[in-house]
Amino acid sequence: MKKIYLVTAIIISQILFLSGMVAYHNVKLSGAKRVILKTVPYDPMSMFRGRYVNLRYEISSLPRKLLKDATVEDIKGGEDLFVKLKKEGDIWVADSVYKKRPDDKSGVYIRGRLRDYWFSRSGDKLSLEYGIEAYFLNEDSAKEVDKANLGGGNWQENQKRREENLAKLDPETRRIGKEAGEWWVKKLNTELQVWVKEGTITKETSDALTKKYDEAIEKYEAANETTPARSDSKPVLVEIAIDKEGNGYPTKIIIEGKEYR
């Protein structure tokens, strides 16, 4: 009898916990601003991962000229930035980027984190993640979204395109991109600073090496991760709820008027 009471108590506790979580998020997003963002075709190996899809947005990669209140020397990888959005038709796009969120009550700002791996001071792009890059769906819906995103392609076809893109890179860029990783670049930068301090190399040589490796890794990652859009791919839109702190929460995916939740 005690075992039955215990099991019943556990079940009730779980129900109350889940109900509380739902209520909490409903309250949190009750005053949120709803925007529609456009995604870009994305396939890290396959966009489809069981019951969720990986998403990349047009605002995931932005020109550095949009940075208004700082220079690239003032920001670092892993730092939060605020992207001001503006509406163009039914879609919201990036208008400007700020290190510190402006005191603008009428503006719509979404908080993004500067990707540490991609951030180099030599490139012309800011690569950001917003915490909205994954969306859970049932398996059938996930497959439909994946098919629309890639225009009916599959991971074998995309892997072939990826290999073709990598083959176009020069051998040195491929070598650096294949062998280097985030930890490796951090270690290299640390060593370069030590060598400059010791007088082993000049600051100019250190800067040239840093630029060389940053650019090579950026080119390699772009070739390795970017999937060209197929002619039969369909635009994948995502409704995002943005709370008062600028945090985004995906609420539904829209493909040609059909909604996926």
DAKABEL-V231069 format. One record per residue. RES is the residue in three letters. PHI is phi in whole degrees, -180 to 180 (NA if undefined). Layout:
RES & PHI
RES & PHI
This chain:
MET & NA
LYS & -62
LYS & -64
ILE & -64
TYR & -61
LEU & -65
VAL & -63
THR & -62
ALA & -64
ILE & -64
ILE & -63
ILE & -64
SER & -62
GLN & -65
ILE & -63
LEU & -64
PHE & -63
LEU & -65
SER & -64
GLY & -64
MET & -64
VAL & -62
ALA & -63
TYR & -62
HIS & -68
ASN & -64
VAL & -68
LYS & -61
LEU & -99
SER & -62
GLY & -105
ALA & -73
LYS & -85
ARG & -99
VAL & -132
ILE & -110
LEU & -111
LYS & -96
THR & -94
VAL & -119
PRO & -54
TYR & -146
ASP & -151
PRO & -60
MET & -154
SER & -149
MET & -60
PHE & -80
ARG & -134
GLY & 67
ARG & -111
TYR & -143
VAL & -118
ASN & -92
LEU & -127
ARG & -131
TYR & -111
GLU & -61
ILE & -86
SER & -75
SER & -132
LEU & -126
PRO & -63
ARG & -67
LYS & -65
LEU & -76
LEU & -71
LYS & -104
ASP & -110
ALA & -162
THR & -110
VAL & -64
GLU & -72
ASP & -91
ILE & -120
LYS & -144
GLY & -59
GLY & 90
GLU & -88
ASP & -80
LEU & -126
PHE & -115
VAL & -104
LYS & -82
LEU & -105
LYS & -133
LYS & -93
GLU & -124
GLY & 70
ASP & -94
ILE & -105
TRP & -102
VAL & -127
ALA & -75
ASP & -106
SER & -164
VAL & -128
TYR & -134
LYS & -74
LYS & -120
ARG & -63
PRO & -66
ASP & -84
ASP & -124
LYS & -68
SER & -88
GLY & -79
VAL & -110
TYR & -123
ILE & -118
ARG & -84
GLY & -130
ARG & -109
LEU & -68
ARG & -67
ASP & -62
TYR & -64
TRP & -88
PHE & -79
SER & -137
ARG & -80
SER & -97
GLY & -83
ASP & -119
LYS & -125
LEU & -108
SER & -100
LEU & -124
GLU & -120
TYR & -117
GLY & 77
ILE & -122
GLU & -86
ALA & -133
TYR & -139
PHE & -85
LEU & -142
ASN & -72
GLU & -60
ASP & -65
SER & -65
ALA & -61
LYS & -66
GLU & -65
VAL & -64
ASP & -60
LYS & -65
ALA & -66
ASN & -63
LEU & -103
GLY & 64
GLY & 85
GLY & -73
ASN & -131
TRP & -67
GLN & -66
GLU & -64
ASN & -68
GLN & -65
LYS & -63
ARG & -62
ARG & -61
GLU & -64
GLU & -66
ASN & -64
LEU & -67
ALA & -66
LYS & -78
LEU & -76
ASP & -70
PRO & -54
GLU & -66
THR & -65
ARG & -63
ARG & -63
ILE & -64
GLY & -64
LYS & -74
GLU & -89
ALA & -89
GLY & -140
GLU & -57
TRP & -63
TRP & -68
VAL & -67
LYS & -61
LYS & -64
LEU & -60
ASN & -62
THR & -65
GLU & -64
LEU & -62
GLN & -63
VAL & -66
TRP & -66
VAL & -66
LYS & -64
GLU & -79
GLY & 86
THR & -68
ILE & -133
THR & -87
LYS & -63
GLU & -64
THR & -65
SER & -60
ASP & -64
ALA & -66
LEU & -67
THR & -60
LYS & -63
LYS & -60
TYR & -72
ASP & -60
GLU & -67
ALA & -64
ILE & -66
GLU & -63
LYS & -65
TYR & -65
GLU & -66
ALA & -63
ALA & -70
ASN & -81
GLU & -107
THR & -80
THR & -101
PRO & -59
ALA & -69
ARG & -86
SER & -64
ASP & -102
SER & -74
LYS & -112
PRO & -64
VAL & -107
LEU & -108
VAL & -132
GLU & -83
ILE & -119
ALA & -96
ILE & -112
ASP & -81
LYS & -65
GLU & -85
GLY & 94
ASN & -78
GLY & -100
TYR & -137
PRO & -68
THR & -115
LYS & -167
ILE & -108
ILE & -125
ILE & -131
GLU & 51
GLY & 87
LYS & -87
GLU & -104
TYR & -123
ARG & -123
